[in-house]
Amino acid sequence: MSRPDLAASADLAGASIRLTGVSRRWGDVAALDRIALDVAPGRFTVLLGPSGCGKSTCLRIVAGLETASEGRVEIGGRDVTHLPPAARGVAMVFQSYALFPHLTVAENIVFGLKARRVAPAERARRLHRAVEMLGIGRLLERKPAQLSGGQQQRVALGRAIVAEAPVCLMDEPLSNLDAQLRAEMRREILALQRRLGITMLFVTHDQTEAMSMADQIVLLRDGRIEQDAPPATIYARPATEFAARFIGTPPMNLFPLAQQGEGMVIAGSDGPVLARSVSGPTLGGIRPEDLRLADAGIAARVADVEYLGADTVLACAVGTTTLLARLPGRVAPEVGTEVHLAVGAPLHLFDRATGRRIDAVAAPTETVPA
């Protein structure tokens, strides 16, 4: 989206966002339960999680469209908990784009500025700036019904840009687009955020969007924060079993471990030993891309083969579980073939009772060929 005729600038300083003990309840139902969140100025932060986890409710509380049952909301160090949306210094892009069908593109973009009685010359300046950034100058006289989904999305972004707010909130803005356009718009939104220097809070249930765009991912589950970390940290060191399952395509293999001597093996298998013993019921975790075919290692039987072009995903039966192995290129063992899987990374361990990560584990007593 970057244009050579417009030099990058960060003329809109982002503002911090802080939520302290924020809850939202309807009777006995808690959509959010004592959320604590810190977003640094200029950061691209993604609220990620499955449907019903509370991410959109959290965003709407920041925007002032919902009222917290308890807790405090601060934007730029200012307590905005009880302020209306217009007084919070935020812009918002909705999933539905929320464009007025009877207005032109230009009129849609500057509608909020006219409502706030911004001077015509200033409105024109901001409109020109947004149009140049988004490359939609030829669309200004069209109505929303004459636009594609991607064009409507750019108009919605233009309306957020002209607000010149230090914080921009986005509620699943790409969910109505096809896969190719989603990828294009991800790049455009990220480039726009970097260029303007604003703070972005972005809601999605799509982990690809989160991993490719975020400086910080806040993973929610049942109204609580499951993990708050950069994408690389959540991927490499998921804090919980839920985080391990949610992040990654295909998701991490998780399986019960059984004791064998001083070590642990995949339950129902004869080994090899994958980690030293720890107390209590334990889950092991291996990323599919950390498995490969080998002459020795975990004995398995191929149950399914899925060729994806750049790689192949094998579903392999091992003991009481099925392991997914993501292998580069085309690998075509027949279903029913007996194979061995080598592990190329340390095992992730999780407490089966709490789902929490177990870190203090020594190296395996027996090395799996890698």
C-alpha positions as CSV (number, residue, x, y, z in Angstrom):
1,M,0.0,0.0,0.0
2,S,3.0,2.3,0.5
3,R,3.2,5.0,-2.2
4,P,6.6,6.4,-3.2
5,D,5.2,10.0,-3.5
6,L,4.2,10.1,0.1
7,A,7.1,9.7,2.6
8,A,6.4,7.7,5.7
9,S,5.5,9.7,8.7
10,A,4.3,9.1,12.2
11,D,2.5,12.4,12.7
12,L,-0.3,10.9,14.8
13,A,1.3,9.8,18.1
14,G,-0.5,6.7,19.4
15,A,-1.9,6.6,22.9
16,S,-1.6,3.9,25.5
17,I,-4.6,1.8,26.5
18,R,-5.0,0.3,30.0
19,L,-7.7,-1.9,31.4
20,T,-7.6,-2.6,35.1
21,G,-9.9,-5.2,36.6
22,V,-12.5,-4.8,33.9
23,S,-15.6,-7.1,34.0
24,R,-18.8,-7.1,32.0
25,R,-21.7,-9.2,33.4
26,W,-25.3,-9.8,32.4
27,G,-26.8,-11.3,35.5
28,D,-24.8,-14.5,36.3
29,V,-23.1,-14.5,32.9
30,A,-19.7,-12.9,32.7
31,A,-18.5,-11.8,29.2
32,L,-15.4,-10.4,30.8
33,D,-13.9,-11.4,34.1
34,R,-11.5,-9.0,35.7
35,I,-9.4,-8.2,32.6
36,A,-6.1,-6.5,33.1
37,L,-4.5,-5.2,29.8
38,D,-1.7,-2.8,28.9
39,V,-1.2,-1.6,25.3
40,A,1.8,0.6,24.7
41,P,1.5,3.7,22.4
42,G,1.9,2.9,18.8
43,R,1.5,-0.9,19.2
44,F,-0.6,-3.2,17.0
45,T,-2.4,-5.4,19.5
46,V,-4.7,-8.2,18.5
47,L,-7.5,-9.5,20.7
48,L,-7.7,-13.2,19.6
49,G,-9.9,-16.0,20.5
50,P,-12.9,-18.2,19.6
51,S,-16.5,-16.9,19.2
52,G,-17.9,-15.9,22.6
53,C,-14.6,-15.4,24.4
54,G,-15.2,-11.7,25.1
55,K,-12.9,-10.0,22.6
56,S,-15.6,-7.8,20.9
57,T,-17.0,-6.9,24.3
58,C,-13.6,-5.8,25.4
59,L,-13.1,-3.7,22.3
60,R,-16.6,-2.1,22.7
61,I,-15.8,-1.2,26.4
62,V,-12.6,0.5,25.2
63,A,-14.7,2.4,22.6
64,G,-17.4,3.3,25.1
65,L,-20.1,1.4,23.3
66,E,-20.5,-0.9,26.3
67,T,-20.2,0.0,29.9
68,A,-18.0,-2.1,32.2
69,S,-19.7,-3.6,35.2
70,E,-16.6,-2.9,37.2
71,G,-13.0,-1.8,36.6
72,R,-11.2,1.1,35.0
73,V,-10.4,2.1,31.4
74,E,-7.6,4.5,30.6
75,I,-6.6,5.9,27.2
76,G,-3.4,8.0,27.1
77,G,-3.3,8.0,30.9
78,R,-6.7,9.5,31.1
79,D,-9.6,7.8,32.9
80,V,-12.3,7.4,30.3
81,T,-14.4,4.7,32.1
82,H,-17.5,6.9,32.2
83,L,-16.9,9.1,29.1
84,P,-19.0,8.8,26.0
85,P,-17.4,7.4,22.8
86,A,-17.0,10.9,21.2
87,A,-14.9,12.1,24.2
88,R,-12.4,9.1,24.2
89,G,-10.2,10.0,21.2
90,V,-10.8,6.8,19.3
91,A,-11.8,5.8,15.8
92,M,-13.5,2.5,15.0
93,V,-13.9,0.3,12.0
94,F,-16.7,-2.2,12.2
95,Q,-17.2,-5.7,10.7
96,S,-20.1,-4.4,8.6
97,Y,-18.2,-1.2,7.4
98,A,-21.3,0.8,8.5
99,L,-21.3,3.0,5.3
100,F,-24.4,5.1,4.5
101,P,-25.8,3.8,1.3
102,H,-27.2,7.1,0.1
103,L,-23.9,9.0,0.5
104,T,-21.0,9.1,-1.8
105,V,-17.6,7.7,-0.8
106,A,-16.3,11.3,-0.1
107,E,-19.4,12.1,2.0
108,N,-19.1,8.8,3.9
109,I,-15.4,9.5,4.7
110,V,-16.0,13.1,6.1
111,F,-19.4,12.4,7.6
112,G,-18.0,12.3,11.2
113,L,-16.0,15.5,10.6
114,K,-19.2,17.4,9.4
115,A,-21.0,16.1,12.5
116,R,-18.3,17.6,14.7
117,R,-18.4,20.9,12.7
118,V,-14.8,20.6,11.4
119,A,-14.1,23.5,9.0
120,P,-14.6,22.7,5.3
121,A,-10.9,23.5,4.5
122,E,-9.8,21.1,7.2
123,R,-12.2,18.4,6.0
124,A,-10.9,18.8,2.5
125,R,-7.3,18.4,3.7
126,R,-8.0,15.3,5.7
127,L,-10.0,13.8,2.9
128,H,-7.2,14.4,0.4
129,R,-4.7,12.8,2.8
130,A,-6.7,9.7,3.4
131,V,-7.6,9.3,-0.3
132,E,-3.9,9.5,-1.3
133,M,-2.9,6.9,1.4
134,L,-5.6,4.5,0.3
135,G,-5.5,5.0,-3.4
136,I,-9.3,5.5,-3.8
137,G,-9.4,8.9,-5.5
138,R,-11.3,7.5,-8.5
139,L,-14.1,6.3,-6.2
140,L,-15.1,9.5,-4.5
141,E,-18.3,10.0,-6.4
142,R,-19.5,6.4,-6.2
143,K,-22.1,5.0,-3.7
144,P,-21.3,2.0,-1.5
145,A,-23.5,-0.3,-3.6
146,Q,-21.1,0.4,-6.5
147,L,-18.0,-0.8,-4.6
148,S,-16.4,-4.2,-4.1
149,G,-15.9,-5.5,-0.6
150,G,-12.2,-4.4,-0.6
151,Q,-13.2,-0.9,-1.8
152,Q,-15.8,-0.6,1.0
153,Q,-13.2,-1.6,3.5
154,R,-10.8,1.1,2.3
155,V,-13.6,3.7,2.6
156,A,-14.2,2.5,6.2
157,L,-10.5,2.9,6.8
158,G,-10.6,6.3,5.3
159,R,-13.2,7.4,7.7
160,A,-11.0,6.2,10.6
161,I,-8.0,8.0,9.2
162,V,-9.7,11.4,8.8
163,A,-10.7,11.3,12.5
164,E,-6.9,11.6,13.3
165,A,-7.5,9.8,16.6
166,P,-4.5,8.4,18.4
167,V,-6.3,5.0,18.9
168,C,-8.0,3.0,16.2
169,L,-10.3,0.0,17.1
170,M,-11.1,-2.7,14.5
171,D,-13.8,-5.3,15.1
172,E,-13.1,-8.3,12.7
173,P,-12.9,-5.9,9.7
174,L,-11.7,-8.5,7.2
175,S,-14.2,-11.3,7.9
176,N,-16.4,-10.4,4.9
177,L,-13.6,-10.6,2.4
178,D,-12.3,-13.6,0.4
179,A,-9.0,-15.2,1.3
180,Q,-6.8,-13.4,-1.3
181,L,-8.3,-10.0,-0.5
182,R,-7.9,-10.6,3.2
183,A,-4.2,-11.2,2.8
184,E,-3.9,-8.0,0.8
185,M,-5.9,-5.9,3.3
186,R,-3.8,-7.3,6.2
187,R,-0.7,-5.9,4.6
188,E,-2.4,-2.6,3.9
189,I,-3.8,-2.1,7.4
190,L,-0.4,-3.0,9.0
191,A,1.4,-0.6,6.7
192,L,-1.1,2.1,7.5
193,Q,-0.7,1.6,11.2
194,R,3.1,1.8,11.0
195,R,2.9,4.9,8.8
196,L,0.5,6.8,11.1
197,G,2.1,5.7,14.3
198,I,-1.3,5.1,15.9
199,T,-2.2,2.5,18.5
200,M,-4.3,-0.3,16.9
201,L,-6.6,-2.7,18.8
202,F,-7.8,-5.3,16.4
203,V,-10.3,-8.1,17.1
204,T,-10.2,-11.4,15.2
205,H,-10.8,-15.1,15.6
206,D,-8.3,-15.8,12.8
207,Q,-4.9,-16.8,14.1
208,T,-3.3,-16.1,10.7
209,E,-4.3,-12.4,11.0
210,A,-3.0,-12.3,14.6
211,M,0.3,-13.9,13.9
212,S,1.0,-11.9,10.7
213,M,0.0,-8.5,12.0
214,A,0.4,-8.2,15.8
215,D,3.1,-6.8,17.9
216,Q,1.2,-8.2,20.9
217,I,-1.5,-10.9,20.9
218,V,-4.0,-11.1,23.8
219,L,-5.5,-14.6,23.6
220,L,-8.9,-14.7,25.4
221,R,-11.0,-17.7,26.6
222,D,-14.3,-17.5,28.4
223,G,-13.8,-13.9,29.3
224,R,-10.3,-14.2,30.7
225,I,-6.8,-13.6,29.2
226,E,-5.2,-16.9,28.5
227,Q,-1.9,-15.5,27.3
228,D,-0.6,-12.0,26.5
229,A,2.7,-12.0,24.6
230,P,4.3,-11.3,21.2
231,P,3.3,-13.8,18.4
232,A,6.7,-15.6,18.4
233,T,6.5,-16.2,22.2
234,I,2.9,-17.6,22.1
235,Y,3.9,-19.9,19.3
236,A,7.2,-21.1,20.8
237,R,6.1,-21.2,24.4
238,P,2.3,-21.4,24.8
239,A,1.4,-20.8,28.4
240,T,-1.5,-23.2,28.4
241,E,-2.9,-26.3,26.6
242,F,-5.6,-24.0,25.1
243,A,-3.0,-21.6,23.7
244,A,-1.1,-24.6,22.2
245,R,-4.2,-25.9,20.5
246,F,-5.4,-22.5,19.3
247,I,-2.1,-21.2,17.7
248,G,-0.6,-23.1,14.8
249,T,-1.8,-24.7,11.5
250,P,-2.2,-27.5,12.0
251,P,-2.4,-27.1,15.8
252,M,0.1,-28.6,18.1
253,N,-0.2,-32.3,18.8
254,L,-1.2,-32.8,22.4
255,F,-1.3,-36.3,23.9
256,P,-1.3,-38.0,27.4
257,L,2.1,-39.2,28.6
258,A,2.7,-42.5,30.5
259,Q,5.5,-43.4,32.8
260,Q,8.2,-45.8,31.5
261,G,11.1,-46.2,33.9
262,E,12.4,-42.7,34.8
263,G,10.9,-41.1,31.7
264,M,7.6,-40.6,29.9
265,V,6.3,-42.0,26.6
266,I,3.2,-41.4,24.5
267,A,0.4,-43.3,26.3
268,G,-0.3,-46.6,24.7
269,S,3.1,-46.8,22.9
270,D,6.3,-48.6,23.6
271,G,8.4,-45.5,23.5
272,P,10.8,-44.0,22.9
273,V,11.1,-41.9,26.1
274,L,10.4,-38.2,25.3
275,A,11.0,-36.5,28.6
276,R,12.0,-37.2,32.2
277,S,9.2,-38.0,34.6
278,V,7.3,-35.2,36.3
279,S,4.7,-35.6,39.1
280,G,1.0,-35.7,38.2
281,P,-0.9,-36.4,35.0
282,T,0.9,-34.7,32.1
283,L,0.2,-33.8,28.5
284,G,3.0,-33.7,25.9
285,G,3.0,-31.4,22.9
286,I,4.8,-31.5,19.6
287,R,4.3,-29.1,16.7
288,P,3.5,-30.9,13.4
289,E,6.4,-29.2,11.7
290,D,8.8,-30.6,14.3
291,L,8.2,-34.2,13.2
292,R,9.8,-35.9,10.2
293,L,10.0,-39.4,8.8
294,A,13.1,-41.3,9.9
295,D,14.5,-44.8,10.2
296,A,14.0,-44.8,14.0
297,G,11.9,-43.0,16.5
298,I,8.2,-43.0,17.3
299,A,6.6,-46.1,15.7
300,A,3.4,-45.0,13.9
301,R,0.9,-46.1,11.2
302,V,-0.3,-43.6,8.5
303,A,-4.0,-43.0,8.9
304,D,-4.5,-40.2,6.4
305,V,-2.5,-38.1,3.9
306,E,-3.3,-34.5,3.0
307,Y,-1.3,-32.9,0.2
308,L,-1.4,-29.1,0.3
309,G,1.1,-28.2,-2.4
310,A,4.0,-26.7,-0.4
311,D,3.8,-29.4,2.2
312,T,2.0,-32.6,3.1
313,V,0.2,-33.4,6.4
314,L,0.3,-37.0,7.6
315,A,-2.1,-38.2,10.3
316,C,-0.3,-41.0,12.1
317,A,-1.7,-43.3,14.7
318,V,0.5,-43.7,17.8
319,G,-0.7,-45.5,20.8
320,T,-3.9,-43.9,22.0
321,T,-3.4,-40.7,20.0
322,T,-3.0,-39.4,16.4
323,L,0.0,-37.3,15.6
324,L,0.0,-34.8,12.7
325,A,3.3,-34.4,10.9
326,R,3.7,-31.5,8.5
327,L,6.4,-32.4,6.0
328,P,7.8,-30.2,3.2
329,G,6.9,-31.0,-0.4
330,R,4.9,-34.0,-1.6
331,V,5.2,-37.1,0.7
332,A,2.9,-40.0,-0.4
333,P,3.1,-43.0,1.9
334,E,0.0,-45.1,1.5
335,V,-2.6,-45.2,4.3
336,G,-1.7,-48.1,6.5
337,T,2.0,-47.8,6.0
338,E,4.2,-48.3,9.1
339,V,6.6,-45.4,9.6
340,H,8.9,-43.9,12.3
341,L,8.7,-40.2,13.3
342,A,11.7,-38.3,14.6
343,V,11.2,-35.3,16.9
344,G,13.2,-32.2,16.0
345,A,12.5,-30.0,19.0
346,P,12.1,-30.3,22.8
347,L,8.7,-31.6,24.0
348,H,6.2,-29.1,25.4
349,L,4.7,-30.3,28.7
350,F,1.4,-29.3,30.3
351,D,-0.3,-30.2,33.6
352,R,-3.4,-32.1,32.7
353,A,-5.3,-30.9,35.7
354,T,-4.7,-27.1,35.2
355,G,-3.7,-27.0,31.6
356,R,-0.7,-24.8,32.5
357,R,2.7,-25.1,31.0
358,I,5.4,-27.1,32.9
359,D,8.8,-25.5,32.3
360,A,11.2,-27.0,34.9
361,V,11.9,-30.3,33.0
362,A,15.3,-31.8,32.4
363,A,16.4,-33.2,29.0
364,P,15.0,-36.5,27.9
365,T,16.7,-39.7,29.2
366,E,16.7,-41.0,25.7
367,T,17.2,-39.0,22.5
368,V,14.8,-39.4,19.7
369,P,16.6,-39.2,16.3
370,A,16.2,-35.9,14.6
